[in-house]
Structure formats: structure tokens, C-alpha cells
Amino acid sequence: MNSYPDFSEYSYQVLRELGRNREGGRITWLAAKVDTGEQMVIKQFCFAQAGSNWSGFDAHQREIKVLQGLTHPGIPRYINSFATSDGFCLV
């Protein structure tokens, strides 16, 4: 049995873990959109873990706004973001 997060409420199914930064409270997942099967990456920011905090939340909100306006083949495309009980995710 896996210990992947359940993002079905947001229409994503986690397929596997891609990477983890324990000190920063970040986990990167390979996921699929439930209705289309399209694969994408979800970066999960977990602020409710020991050693992490909400101080970077405003910076991440600014980053979202910048990513929404960028179109470049070398920069991942912003698709979505959503809040979780212990942080938030970027898709």
C-alpha cells in the first residue's frame, strides 16, 4: 500500500514520488488528471511539518502570478494551485 496523498478532491491522482526536500517541506509528485489521464507534476509545499513554516507563502503567491504570465519552452507551465490542510500545491 502506498502513502501517496489523495488529491482526488482536486481531480488529480498521484502516480509516484519524483523528489523530496525534507528540510524545506517540499515533495514533487508525478500525477494524472483524473478525467483525461494527462500526466503532470505537482509540487507540494508542507508547512505543518517540523522545520518548515508559512513565512514563504507570500513569496509563493508572487511566484504563481509570475508563472501564470510566462510562456517559454524551458520553464514549466503553470496549470493550477490549491490549498491543502498543511500547505498548498502547484501543478
C-alpha positions as CSV (number, residue, x, y, z in Angstrom):
1,M,0.0,0.0,0.0
2,N,1.4,3.4,-0.9
3,S,1.4,6.5,1.3
4,Y,0.6,9.0,-1.6
5,P,-1.6,12.0,-0.8
6,D,-5.2,11.9,-2.0
7,F,-5.7,14.8,-4.4
8,S,-8.8,13.4,-5.9
9,E,-10.8,16.3,-4.5
10,Y,-8.8,18.5,-6.9
11,S,-9.1,15.9,-9.8
12,Y,-5.6,14.6,-9.6
13,Q,-4.3,11.1,-8.9
14,V,-0.7,10.7,-7.7
15,L,1.2,8.1,-9.6
16,R,4.6,8.2,-7.9
17,E,7.0,10.4,-5.9
18,L,9.6,12.3,-8.0
19,G,11.6,14.0,-5.3
20,R,11.7,15.3,-1.8
21,N,13.3,18.1,0.2
22,R,12.6,17.2,3.8
23,E,14.2,20.4,5.2
24,G,12.1,22.7,3.0
25,G,8.9,20.7,3.4
26,R,8.6,20.1,-0.4
27,I,7.6,16.9,-2.2
28,T,7.3,16.6,-6.0
29,W,4.8,14.1,-7.4
30,L,4.0,12.7,-10.8
31,A,0.2,12.8,-11.1
32,A,-2.5,12.3,-13.7
33,K,-5.6,14.4,-14.3
34,V,-8.5,12.1,-13.4
35,D,-10.8,12.9,-16.3
36,T,-8.1,13.0,-19.1
37,G,-5.2,10.9,-17.8
38,E,-2.9,13.7,-18.8
39,Q,0.3,13.5,-16.7
40,M,1.7,16.5,-14.9
41,V,3.9,17.3,-11.9
42,I,2.5,18.5,-8.6
43,K,4.9,20.3,-6.2
44,Q,3.5,20.0,-2.6
45,F,4.6,22.6,0.0
46,C,4.0,21.2,3.5
47,F,4.2,24.0,6.1
48,A,2.8,22.0,9.0
49,Q,6.0,19.9,9.3
50,A,8.8,20.3,11.8
51,G,11.4,22.8,10.5
52,S,9.1,24.4,7.9
53,N,7.0,27.5,8.2
54,W,4.5,29.7,6.4
55,S,7.0,32.6,6.0
56,G,7.4,31.8,2.3
57,F,3.7,31.6,1.5
58,D,3.6,35.2,0.2
59,A,6.7,34.6,-2.0
60,H,5.0,31.5,-3.5
61,Q,1.9,33.6,-4.2
62,R,4.0,36.1,-6.1
63,E,5.7,33.2,-7.9
64,I,2.3,31.9,-9.0
65,K,1.4,35.2,-10.5
66,V,4.7,35.4,-12.4
67,L,4.4,31.8,-13.7
68,Q,0.8,32.5,-14.9
69,G,2.2,35.2,-17.2
70,L,5.2,33.2,-18.6
71,T,5.3,31.2,-21.9
72,H,8.7,29.7,-22.6
73,P,9.7,26.1,-23.6
74,G,12.4,26.0,-20.8
75,I,10.0,26.9,-18.0
76,P,7.3,24.6,-16.6
77,R,3.8,25.8,-17.5
78,Y,1.6,26.8,-14.5
79,I,-1.6,24.8,-14.6
80,N,-3.2,25.1,-11.2
81,S,-2.7,25.6,-7.5
82,F,-4.7,24.5,-4.5
83,A,-4.6,24.7,-0.7
84,T,-4.2,21.6,1.4
85,S,-4.7,21.1,5.2
86,D,-0.9,21.5,5.8
87,G,0.2,23.8,2.9
88,F,-0.5,24.1,-0.8
89,C,0.3,22.6,-4.2
90,L,1.5,23.9,-7.5
91,V,0.5,21.9,-10.6
